[in-house]
Amino acid sequence: MTASGHPSNQLLQMLGVADFDLLRPHLATVEMVRESVLAEAGAALRHVYFPHGGSVSITVGLSEGQMIEVAMLGRDSAVGAGAALADGIAPTDAAVLFPGTASVLEIAAFRAVAAASAQFRGLMIRHEQALLAHAQQSVLCNTVHPVEARLARCLLRARDLSDSKFLPLTQETLAQMMGVRRNAISLVANALQRAGIIHYTRGQIAIVDEHALETRSCDCYAAVKGCHARLLGAPR
């Protein structure tokens, strides 16, 4: 909990006392275990998650088994909110990338609070607009930008959510998230390591020079942050 008594999720912290009191009786705190699945595309959702820390990878997949990440969510976001306001069917997969805790409530309670609180409902709509912009930017990035820029963007977003320069990410995980071959990640990661920008050991990437990594990233990183700040305020 923060000094306000709200959980350490940016969206929940933005609610006024009266609106948060509508949510409070329905919230529970859960552990988000690494690789646990929070939602499956096409399946009915049971809960909406408001992460306090850690991160959740939102991915879309093909029938051949390929997948690509369209957003990485954490304490500045909610998981499943848009679907809960609509038909309750998850449009994408959501799996825990970095472990952490989250506030969780059942969809029925989420919908009841959204119906009763214009502030909460408006906040969730703005969040979905920010998430849509994030996903659209990811599609553009994955289509036109080189692997190095995309990898830098991914690492910067992971750093922002984890509050750490040490990221428990494997090359295989990054390749799956970015929809590229593992050797493409290996080549780029080795080049960034030789340049002194990152240091890679098995299962972990350390960001050594954040400024240099930002210069290697494409404009998509700043664009997504700017859209989020416009709609929801700067991440805390």
Accessible surface in RSA format (square Angstrom, percent):
REM  Atomic radii and reference values for relative SASA: ProtOr
REM  Chains: A
REM  Algorithm: Lee & Richards
REM  Probe-radius: 1.40
REM  Slices: 20
REM RES _ NUM      All-atoms   Total-Side   Main-Chain    Non-polar    All polar
REM                ABS   REL    ABS   REL    ABS   REL    ABS   REL    ABS   REL
RES MET A   1   164.30  85.1  94.13  62.3  70.18 167.1  94.07  80.0  70.23  93.0
RES THR A   2    46.40  33.0  31.08  31.5  15.32  36.5  39.05  52.4   7.35  11.1
RES ALA A   3   119.48 109.9  69.03 106.5  50.45 114.8  81.99 115.5  37.49  99.3
RES SER A   4    77.50  65.5  41.30  55.1  36.20  83.4  52.50 111.8  25.00  35.0
RES GLY A   5    27.03  33.3   0.00   N/A  27.03  33.3  25.65  70.4   1.38   3.1
RES HIS A   6     9.67   5.3   9.67   6.7   0.00   0.0   7.15   7.4   2.53   2.9
RES PRO A   7     5.78   4.2   4.68   4.3   1.09   4.0   5.78   4.8   0.00   0.0
RES SER A   8    42.50  35.9  40.72  54.3   1.78   4.1  25.92  55.2  16.59  23.2
RES ASN A   9     0.00   0.0   0.00   0.0   0.00   0.0   0.00   0.0   0.00   0.0
RES GLN A  10     6.70   3.7   4.37   3.2   2.32   5.5   3.25   6.9   3.45   2.6
RES LEU A  11     0.17   0.1   0.12   0.1   0.05   0.1   0.16   0.1   0.01   0.0
RES LEU A  12     0.43   0.2   0.43   0.3   0.00   0.0   0.43   0.3   0.00   0.0
RES GLN A  13    39.59  22.1  21.57  15.8  18.02  42.9   3.38   7.2  36.21  27.5
RES MET A  14    54.47  28.2  31.86  21.1  22.60  53.8  37.78  32.1  16.68  22.1
RES LEU A  15     7.10   4.0   0.11   0.1   7.00  17.6   0.22   0.2   6.89  18.5
RES GLY A  16    32.22  39.7   0.00   N/A  32.22  39.7  32.04  87.9   0.18   0.4
RES VAL A  17   110.11  72.5 104.51  94.6   5.59  13.5 104.97  91.2   5.14  13.9
RES ALA A  18    77.09  70.9  65.05 100.4  12.04  27.4  70.51  99.3   6.58  17.4
RES ASP A  19    29.12  20.4  28.60  28.5   0.52   1.2   0.57   1.3  28.55  28.5
RES PHE A  20     1.25   0.6   1.25   0.8   0.00   0.0   1.25   0.8   0.00   0.0
RES ASP A  21    64.37  45.1  55.14  54.9   9.23  21.8  24.16  56.9  40.21  40.1
RES LEU A  22    75.40  42.0  68.87  49.3   6.53  16.4  71.83  50.4   3.57   9.6
RES LEU A  23     0.00   0.0   0.00   0.0   0.00   0.0   0.00   0.0   0.00   0.0
RES ARG A  24   111.45  46.8 103.76  52.9   7.69  18.3  54.32  74.2  57.13  34.6
RES PRO A  25   104.67  76.3  62.31  56.8  42.37 154.0  74.38  61.4  30.29 188.3
RES HIS A  26    86.18  47.1  67.03  46.6  19.15  49.0  44.43  45.8  41.75  48.6
RES LEU A  27    36.32  20.2  12.01   8.6  24.31  61.1  12.09   8.5  24.23  65.2
RES ALA A  28    54.54  50.1  46.28  71.4   8.26  18.8  54.54  76.8   0.00   0.0
RES THR A  29    94.61  67.3  64.84  65.7  29.77  70.9  40.27  54.1  54.34  82.1
RES VAL A  30    50.86  33.5  44.35  40.1   6.51  15.7  50.86  44.2   0.00   0.0
RES GLU A  31   128.01  73.5 107.03  81.0  20.98  49.9  52.93 102.4  75.08  61.3
RES MET A  32     3.24   1.7   0.48   0.3   2.76   6.6   1.93   1.6   1.31   1.7
RES VAL A  33    96.00  63.2  93.01  84.2   2.98   7.2  95.52  83.0   0.48   1.3
RES ARG A  34    81.01  34.0  68.42  34.9  12.59  30.0  41.46  56.7  39.54  24.0
RES GLU A  35   133.67  76.7 116.63  88.2  17.04  40.6  40.12  77.6  93.55  76.4
RES SER A  36    40.37  34.1  30.08  40.1  10.30  23.7  38.41  81.8   1.96   2.7
RES VAL A  37    91.27  60.1  61.78  55.9  29.48  71.0  61.78  53.7  29.48  80.0
RES LEU A  38    26.09  14.5  10.09   7.2  16.00  40.2  11.97   8.4  14.12  38.0
RES ALA A  39    11.30  10.4   4.82   7.4   6.48  14.7  11.30  15.9   0.00   0.0
RES GLU A  40   108.03  62.0 104.92  79.4   3.11   7.4  18.71  36.2  89.33  72.9
RES ALA A  41    55.61  51.1  32.50  50.2  23.11  52.6  32.50  45.8  23.11  61.2
RES GLY A  42    59.85  73.8   0.00   N/A  59.85  73.8  31.41  86.2  28.44  63.7
RES ALA A  43    44.17  40.6  36.61  56.5   7.56  17.2  43.70  61.5   0.47   1.2
RES ALA A  44    76.57  70.4  53.09  81.9  23.48  53.4  53.09  74.8  23.48  62.2
RES LEU A  45    19.87  11.1   6.85   4.9  13.02  32.7   8.22   5.8  11.65  31.3
RES ARG A  46   179.55  75.4 167.54  85.4  12.01  28.6  65.84  90.0 113.71  68.9
RES HIS A  47    44.87  24.5  41.99  29.2   2.88   7.4  19.83  20.4  25.04  29.1
RES VAL A  48     0.00   0.0   0.00   0.0   0.00   0.0   0.00   0.0   0.00   0.0
RES TYR A  49    32.83  15.3  32.83  18.7   0.00   0.0   7.65   5.7  25.18  31.0
RES PHE A  50     0.00   0.0   0.00   0.0   0.00   0.0   0.00   0.0   0.00   0.0
RES PRO A  51     0.00   0.0   0.00   0.0   0.00   0.0   0.00   0.0   0.00   0.0
RES HIS A  52    31.20  17.1  22.15  15.4   9.05  23.1  13.53  13.9  17.67  20.6
RES GLY A  53    19.60  24.2   0.00   N/A  19.60  24.2  19.59  53.8   0.02   0.0
RES GLY A  54    10.49  12.9   0.00   N/A  10.49  12.9   2.80   7.7   7.69  17.2
RES SER A  55     0.00   0.0   0.00   0.0   0.00   0.0   0.00   0.0   0.00   0.0
RES VAL A  56     0.00   0.0   0.00   0.0   0.00   0.0   0.00   0.0   0.00   0.0
RES SER A  57     9.21   7.8   8.56  11.4   0.65   1.5   8.05  17.1   1.15   1.6
RES ILE A  58    14.20   8.1  14.20  10.6   0.00   0.0  14.20  10.2   0.00   0.0
RES THR A  59     9.97   7.1   9.97  10.1   0.00   0.0   3.84   5.2   6.13   9.3
RES VAL A  60    60.61  39.9  56.83  51.4   3.78   9.1  59.69  51.9   0.92   2.5
RES GLY A  61    49.20  60.7   0.00   N/A  49.20  60.7  15.21  41.7  33.99  76.1
RES LEU A  62   112.66  62.7  98.74  70.6  13.91  35.0 103.01  72.3   9.65  26.0
RES SER A  63   120.72 102.0  71.30  95.2  49.42 113.9  61.09 130.1  59.64  83.5
RES GLU A  64   136.81  78.5  97.41  73.7  39.41  93.8  60.54 117.1  76.27  62.3
RES GLY A  65    64.10  79.0   0.00   N/A  64.10  79.0  36.43 100.0  27.66  62.0
RES GLN A  66   118.99  66.5 110.45  80.7   8.53  20.3  43.62  92.9  75.36  57.2
RES MET A  67    72.73  37.7  61.88  41.0  10.86  25.8  41.36  35.2  31.38  41.6
RES ILE A  68    45.57  25.9  45.57  33.9   0.00   0.0  45.57  32.8   0.00   0.0
RES GLU A  69    23.57  13.5  18.38  13.9   5.19  12.4   4.09   7.9  19.47  15.9
RES VAL A  70    16.60  10.9  16.33  14.8   0.27   0.7  16.60  14.4   0.00   0.0
RES ALA A  71     1.80   1.7   0.16   0.3   1.64   3.7   1.65   2.3   0.16   0.4
RES MET A  72     2.67   1.4   2.18   1.4   0.49   1.2   2.18   1.9   0.49   0.7
RES LEU A  73     4.41   2.5   4.41   3.2   0.00   0.0   4.41   3.1   0.00   0.0
RES GLY A  74     0.00   0.0   0.00   N/A   0.00   0.0   0.00   0.0   0.00   0.0
RES ARG A  75    45.99  19.3  45.76  23.3   0.23   0.5  21.59  29.5  24.40  14.8
RES ASP A  76     2.85   2.0   2.85   2.8   0.00   0.0   1.62   3.8   1.23   1.2
RES SER A  77     3.83   3.2   3.83   5.1   0.00   0.0   0.00   0.0   3.83   5.4
RES ALA A  78     0.99   0.9   0.00   0.0   0.99   2.2   0.00   0.0   0.99   2.6
RES VAL A  79     5.20   3.4   4.60   4.2   0.60   1.4   4.94   4.3   0.26   0.7
RES GLY A  80    19.25  23.7   0.00   N/A  19.25  23.7   9.76  26.8   9.48  21.2
RES ALA A  81     0.58   0.5   0.00   0.0   0.58   1.3   0.00   0.0   0.58   1.5
RES GLY A  82    19.30  23.8   0.00   N/A  19.30  23.8  11.71  32.1   7.60  17.0
RES ALA A  83    11.55  10.6   1.45   2.2  10.10  23.0   6.29   8.9   5.26  13.9
RES ALA A  84     0.00   0.0   0.00   0.0   0.00   0.0   0.00   0.0   0.00   0.0
RES LEU A  85    65.41  36.4  33.88  24.2  31.53  79.3  35.36  24.8  30.04  80.9
RES ALA A  86    71.64  65.9  43.01  66.4  28.62  65.1  55.69  78.4  15.95  42.2
RES ASP A  87   105.04  73.6  76.81  76.4  28.24  66.8  44.90 105.7  60.15  60.0
RES GLY A  88     7.03   8.7   0.00   N/A   7.03   8.7   5.84  16.0   1.19   2.7
RES ILE A  89    68.76  39.1  63.70  47.5   5.06  12.2  63.70  45.9   5.06  13.7
RES ALA A  90     2.84   2.6   1.92   3.0   0.92   2.1   1.94   2.7   0.90   2.4
RES PRO A  91   104.80  76.4  75.25  68.6  29.55 107.4  85.96  71.0  18.84 117.1
RES THR A  92    28.09  20.0  26.83  27.2   1.26   3.0  17.03  22.9  11.05  16.7
RES ASP A  93    52.31  36.6  52.17  51.9   0.13   0.3  14.74  34.7  37.56  37.5
RES ALA A  94     2.31   2.1   2.19   3.4   0.12   0.3   2.27   3.2   0.04   0.1
RES ALA A  95    34.43  31.7  33.40  51.5   1.02   2.3  33.40  47.0   1.02   2.7
RES VAL A  96     3.39   2.2   0.00   0.0   3.39   8.2   0.00   0.0   3.39   9.2
RES LEU A  97    13.32   7.4  11.14   8.0   2.18   5.5  13.05   9.2   0.27   0.7
RES PHE A  98     7.19   3.6   7.19   4.5   0.00   0.0   7.19   4.4   0.00   0.0
RES PRO A  99    75.75  55.2  62.50  57.0  13.25  48.2  62.78  51.8  12.97  80.6
RES GLY A 100    18.23  22.5   0.00   N/A  18.23  22.5  17.83  48.9   0.39   0.9
RES THR A 101    41.41  29.5  39.89  40.4   1.52   3.6  27.65  37.1  13.76  20.8
RES ALA A 102     0.00   0.0   0.00   0.0   0.00   0.0   0.00   0.0   0.00   0.0
RES SER A 103     1.98   1.7   1.98   2.6   0.00   0.0   0.00   0.0   1.98   2.8
RES VAL A 104    11.35   7.5  10.54   9.5   0.81   1.9  10.54   9.2   0.81   2.2
RES LEU A 105     2.76   1.5   0.00   0.0   2.76   6.9   2.76   1.9   0.00   0.0
RES GLU A 106   105.72  60.7 104.33  78.9   1.39   3.3  26.67  51.6  79.05  64.5
RES ILE A 107    16.69   9.5  15.79  11.8   0.90   2.2  15.79  11.4   0.90   2.4
RES ALA A 108    76.16  70.0  62.24  96.1  13.92  31.7  68.02  95.8   8.14  21.6
RES ALA A 109    15.89  14.6  10.11  15.6   5.78  13.2  14.85  20.9   1.05   2.8
RES PHE A 110     0.00   0.0   0.00   0.0   0.00   0.0   0.00   0.0   0.00   0.0
RES ARG A 111    97.32  40.9  92.82  47.3   4.51  10.7  40.66  55.6  56.66  34.3
RES ALA A 112    59.07  54.3  45.47  70.2  13.60  30.9  54.69  77.0   4.38  11.6
RES VAL A 113     6.27   4.1   4.69   4.2   1.58   3.8   6.27   5.4   0.00   0.0
RES ALA A 114     3.35   3.1   3.35   5.2   0.00   0.0   3.35   4.7   0.00   0.0
RES ALA A 115    82.09  75.5  50.26  77.6  31.83  72.4  57.31  80.7  24.78  65.6
RES ALA A 116    74.28  68.3  34.42  53.1  39.86  90.7  44.67  62.9  29.61  78.4
RES SER A 117     3.63   3.1   0.08   0.1   3.55   8.2   3.63   7.7   0.00   0.0
RES ALA A 118    72.38  66.6  57.48  88.7  14.90  33.9  57.71  81.3  14.67  38.9
RES GLN A 119    80.36  44.9  66.32  48.5  14.04  33.4  45.13  96.1  35.23  26.7
RES PHE A 120     0.06   0.0   0.06   0.0   0.00   0.0   0.06   0.0   0.00   0.0
RES ARG A 121    91.42  38.4  91.42  46.6   0.00   0.0  30.56  41.8  60.86  36.9
RES GLY A 122    23.99  29.6   0.00   N/A  23.99  29.6  23.19  63.6   0.80   1.8
RES LEU A 123     3.76   2.1   3.76   2.7   0.00   0.0   3.76   2.6   0.00   0.0
RES MET A 124     0.48   0.2   0.48   0.3   0.00   0.0   0.48   0.4   0.00   0.0
RES ILE A 125    89.63  51.0  88.17  65.7   1.46   3.5  89.45  64.4   0.18   0.5
RES ARG A 126    86.51  36.3  86.51  44.1   0.00   0.0  35.78  48.9  50.73  30.7
RES HIS A 127     3.46   1.9   3.46   2.4   0.00   0.0   2.17   2.2   1.29   1.5
RES GLU A 128    46.95  27.0  43.15  32.6   3.81   9.1  24.85  48.1  22.10  18.0
RES GLN A 129    94.27  52.7  86.45  63.2   7.82  18.6  27.44  58.4  66.83  50.7
RES ALA A 130     8.35   7.7   3.94   6.1   4.41  10.0   4.17   5.9   4.18  11.1
RES LEU A 131    39.17  21.8  35.19  25.2   3.98  10.0  38.81  27.3   0.36   1.0
RES LEU A 132   105.64  58.8 101.63  72.7   4.00  10.1 105.33  74.0   0.31   0.8
RES ALA A 133    28.55  26.2  24.17  37.3   4.38  10.0  25.71  36.2   2.84   7.5
RES HIS A 134    15.39   8.4  14.96  10.4   0.43   1.1   1.68   1.7  13.71  16.0
RES ALA A 135    23.66  21.8  23.48  36.2   0.18   0.4  23.66  33.3   0.00   0.0
RES GLN A 136   106.90  59.8  98.76  72.2   8.14  19.4  36.29  77.2  70.61  53.6
RES GLN A 137    43.03  24.1  40.63  29.7   2.40   5.7   2.82   6.0  40.21  30.5
RES SER A 138     2.53   2.1   2.43   3.2   0.10   0.2   0.39   0.8   2.14   3.0
RES VAL A 139    87.86  57.8  85.14  77.1   2.72   6.6  87.59  76.1   0.27   0.7
RES LEU A 140    88.71  49.4  84.30  60.3   4.41  11.1  88.36  62.1   0.35   0.9
RES CYS A 141     0.00   0.0   0.00   0.0   0.00   0.0   0.00   0.0   0.00   0.0
RES ASN A 142    32.00  22.1  14.61  14.1  17.40  41.9   8.93  21.5  23.07  22.3
RES THR A 143   104.61  74.4  70.54  71.5  34.07  81.2  60.53  81.3  44.08  66.6
RES VAL A 144    88.86  58.5  55.59  50.3  33.27  80.2  63.44  55.1  25.43  69.0
RES HIS A 145    52.72  28.8  43.84  30.5   8.89  22.7  22.03  22.7  30.70  35.7
RES PRO A 146    89.76  65.4  77.41  70.6  12.36  44.9  89.49  73.9   0.27   1.7
RES VAL A 147    33.06  21.8  30.21  27.3   2.85   6.9  30.21  26.2   2.85   7.7
RES GLU A 148    51.62  29.6  50.33  38.1   1.29   3.1  13.58  26.3  38.05  31.1
RES ALA A 149     9.46   8.7   9.18  14.2   0.28   0.6   9.18  12.9   0.28   0.7
RES ARG A 150    17.35   7.3  16.89   8.6   0.46   1.1   0.40   0.5  16.95  10.3
RES LEU A 151     0.05   0.0   0.05   0.0   0.00   0.0   0.05   0.0   0.00   0.0
RES ALA A 152     0.00   0.0   0.00   0.0   0.00   0.0   0.00   0.0   0.00   0.0
RES ARG A 153    32.07  13.5  32.07  16.4   0.00   0.0   4.38   6.0  27.69  16.8
RES CYS A 154     9.81   7.4   6.38   7.1   3.43   8.1   8.61  21.8   1.20   1.3
RES LEU A 155     0.00   0.0   0.00   0.0   0.00   0.0   0.00   0.0   0.00   0.0
RES LEU A 156     0.00   0.0   0.00   0.0   0.00   0.0   0.00   0.0   0.00   0.0
RES ARG A 157    34.86  14.6  34.86  17.8   0.00   0.0  17.54  24.0  17.31  10.5
RES ALA A 158     0.00   0.0   0.00   0.0   0.00   0.0   0.00   0.0   0.00   0.0
RES ARG A 159    30.25  12.7  29.32  14.9   0.93   2.2  13.54  18.5  16.70  10.1
RES ASP A 160    35.01  24.5  24.72  24.6  10.29  24.3  20.78  48.9  14.23  14.2
RES LEU A 161     6.59   3.7   3.99   2.9   2.60   6.5   3.99   2.8   2.60   7.0
RES SER A 162    34.46  29.1  10.90  14.5  23.56  54.3  16.19  34.5  18.27  25.6
RES ASP A 163   109.63  76.8  73.50  73.2  36.13  85.4  35.75  84.1  73.88  73.7
RES SER A 164    38.91  32.9  30.12  40.2   8.79  20.2  27.94  59.5  10.97  15.4
RES LYS A 165    95.79  46.7  92.56  56.8   3.23   7.7  45.04  40.5  50.75  54.1
RES PHE A 166   121.94  61.0 114.13  70.7   7.81  20.3 114.13  69.2   7.81  22.3
RES LEU A 167     0.00   0.0   0.00   0.0   0.00   0.0   0.00   0.0   0.00   0.0
RES PRO A 168    49.38  36.0  49.18  44.8   0.19   0.7  49.27  40.7   0.10   0.6
RES LEU A 169     0.00   0.0   0.00   0.0   0.00   0.0   0.00   0.0   0.00   0.0
RES THR A 170    47.45  33.7  47.45  48.1   0.00   0.0  44.46  59.7   2.98   4.5
RES GLN A 171     9.86   5.5   9.58   7.0   0.28   0.7   0.37   0.8   9.49   7.2
RES GLU A 172    83.13  47.7  82.97  62.8   0.16   0.4  43.25  83.7  39.87  32.6
RES THR A 173    33.18  23.6  32.88  33.3   0.31   0.7  13.42  18.0  19.76  29.9
RES LEU A 174     0.03   0.0   0.03   0.0   0.00   0.0   0.03   0.0   0.00   0.0
RES ALA A 175     3.75   3.5   3.33   5.1   0.42   1.0   3.38   4.8   0.38   1.0
RES GLN A 176    86.39  48.3  78.96  57.7   7.43  17.7  24.53  52.2  61.86  46.9
RES MET A 177     5.50   2.8   4.07   2.7   1.43   3.4   4.07   3.5   1.43   1.9
RES MET A 178    10.22   5.3   8.60   5.7   1.62   3.9  10.01   8.5   0.22   0.3
RES GLY A 179    46.38  57.2   0.00   N/A  46.38  57.2  15.81  43.4  30.58  68.5
RES VAL A 180    35.21  23.2  14.99  13.6  20.22  48.7  24.57  21.4  10.64  28.8
RES ARG A 181   191.38  80.4 182.53  93.0   8.85  21.1  61.41  83.9 129.97  78.8
RES ARG A 182   114.31  48.0 107.70  54.9   6.61  15.7  31.71  43.3  82.60  50.1
RES ASN A 183    94.64  65.3  88.64  85.7   6.00  14.4  37.84  91.1  56.80  54.9
RES ALA A 184    26.26  24.1  21.88  33.8   4.38  10.0  26.26  37.0   0.00   0.0
RES ILE A 185     0.22   0.1   0.22   0.2   0.00   0.0   0.22   0.2   0.00   0.0
RES SER A 186    28.21  23.8  28.21  37.6   0.00   0.0   7.23  15.4  20.97  29.4
RES LEU A 187   125.93  70.1 120.50  86.2   5.44  13.7 120.85  84.9   5.08  13.7
RES VAL A 188    23.97  15.8  21.83  19.8   2.14   5.2  23.97  20.8   0.00   0.0
RES ALA A 189     1.00   0.9   0.61   0.9   0.40   0.9   0.87   1.2   0.13   0.3
RES ASN A 190    60.06  41.4  59.08  57.1   0.98   2.4   9.22  22.2  50.84  49.1
RES ALA A 191    33.90  31.2  29.14  45.0   4.77  10.8  29.67  41.8   4.23  11.2
RES LEU A 192     0.00   0.0   0.00   0.0   0.00   0.0   0.00   0.0   0.00   0.0
RES GLN A 193    61.93  34.6  52.78  38.6   9.15  21.8  15.54  33.1  46.39  35.2
RES ARG A 194   188.10  79.0 148.74  75.8  39.35  93.7  81.41 111.3 106.69  64.7
RES ALA A 195    54.76  50.3  17.15  26.5  37.61  85.6  29.67  41.8  25.09  66.5
RES GLY A 196    37.79  46.6   0.00   N/A  37.79  46.6  30.94  84.9   6.84  15.3
RES ILE A 197     5.38   3.1   5.38   4.0   0.00   0.0   5.38   3.9   0.00   0.0
RES ILE A 198     2.17   1.2   0.00   0.0   2.17   5.2   0.00   0.0   2.17   5.9
RES HIS A 199    93.56  51.1  92.65  64.4   0.90   2.3  66.11  68.1  27.45  31.9
RES TYR A 200    45.28  21.1  34.43  19.6  10.85  28.2  28.52  21.4  16.76  20.7
RES THR A 201    65.87  46.8  60.09  60.9   5.78  13.8  56.24  75.5   9.63  14.6
RES ARG A 202   224.64  94.3 193.24  98.5  31.41  74.8  76.72 104.9 147.92  89.6
RES GLY A 203    24.09  29.7   0.00   N/A  24.09  29.7  14.71  40.4   9.38  21.0
RES GLN A 204    71.88  40.2  71.54  52.3   0.34   0.8  10.61  22.6  61.27  46.5
RES ILE A 205     0.03   0.0   0.03   0.0   0.00   0.0   0.03   0.0   0.00   0.0
RES ALA A 206    12.30  11.3  12.11  18.7   0.19   0.4  12.11  17.1   0.19   0.5
RES ILE A 207     4.05   2.3   0.00   0.0   4.05   9.8   0.00   0.0   4.05  11.0
RES VAL A 208    88.10  58.0  63.18  57.2  24.93  60.1  67.90  59.0  20.20  54.8
RES ASP A 209    59.22  41.5  55.14  54.9   4.09   9.7  12.58  29.6  46.65  46.5
RES GLU A 210    50.63  29.1  46.09  34.9   4.54  10.8  16.03  31.0  34.59  28.2
RES HIS A 211   135.01  73.8 130.02  90.4   4.99  12.8  93.57  96.4  41.44  48.2
RES ALA A 212    20.68  19.0  18.90  29.2   1.77   4.0  20.68  29.1   0.00   0.0
RES LEU A 213     0.00   0.0   0.00   0.0   0.00   0.0   0.00   0.0   0.00   0.0
RES GLU A 214    75.84  43.5  62.80  47.5  13.04  31.0  14.45  28.0  61.38  50.1
RES THR A 215    90.64  64.5  56.72  57.5  33.92  80.8  56.06  75.3  34.59  52.3
RES ARG A 216    86.08  36.1  76.50  39.0   9.58  22.8  18.45  25.2  67.63  41.0
RES SER A 217    16.67  14.1   1.41   1.9  15.26  35.1   1.41   3.0  15.26  21.4
RES CYS A 218    19.60  14.8   5.06   5.6  14.54  34.2  14.17  35.9   5.43   5.9
RES ASP A 219   122.71  86.0 117.90 117.3   4.81  11.4  36.27  85.4  86.44  86.2
RES CYS A 220     1.41   1.1   1.41   1.6   0.00   0.0   0.07   0.2   1.35   1.5
RES TYR A 221    25.70  12.0  23.91  13.6   1.79   4.6  24.97  18.8   0.73   0.9
RES ALA A 222    66.90  61.5  57.53  88.8   9.37  21.3  60.10  84.6   6.80  18.0
RES ALA A 223    45.66  42.0  26.70  41.2  18.97  43.1  39.30  55.3   6.37  16.9
RES VAL A 224    22.82  15.0  19.94  18.1   2.88   6.9  22.09  19.2   0.73   2.0
RES LYS A 225    84.04  41.0  80.79  49.6   3.26   7.8  41.90  37.7  42.15  44.9
RES GLY A 226    40.80  50.3   0.00   N/A  40.80  50.3  34.42  94.5   6.38  14.3
RES CYS A 227    23.44  17.7  17.95  20.0   5.49  12.9  16.04  40.6   7.41   8.0
RES HIS A 228    19.24  10.5  18.91  13.1   0.34   0.9  18.97  19.6   0.27   0.3
RES ALA A 229    41.82  38.5  30.54  47.1  11.28  25.7  30.81  43.4  11.02  29.2
RES ARG A 230   177.83  74.7 141.14  72.0  36.68  87.3  77.20 105.5 100.63  61.0
RES LEU A 231    26.42  14.7  19.17  13.7   7.25  18.2  20.65  14.5   5.76  15.5
RES LEU A 232     4.94   2.7   0.00   0.0   4.94  12.4   2.48   1.7   2.45   6.6
RES GLY A 233    31.87  39.3   0.00   N/A  31.87  39.3  28.74  78.9   3.13   7.0
RES ALA A 234    71.00  65.3  55.92  86.3  15.08  34.3  55.92  78.7  15.08  40.0
RES PRO A 235    54.33  39.6  32.79  29.9  21.55  78.3  32.79  27.1  21.55 133.9
RES ARG A 236   154.67  64.9 116.35  59.3  38.32  91.2  85.20 116.4  69.47  42.1
END  Absolute sums over single chains surface
CHAIN  1 A    10886.9       8525.1       2361.8       6416.6       4470.3
END  Absolute sums over all chains
TOTAL         10886.9       8525.1       2361.8       6416.6       4470.3
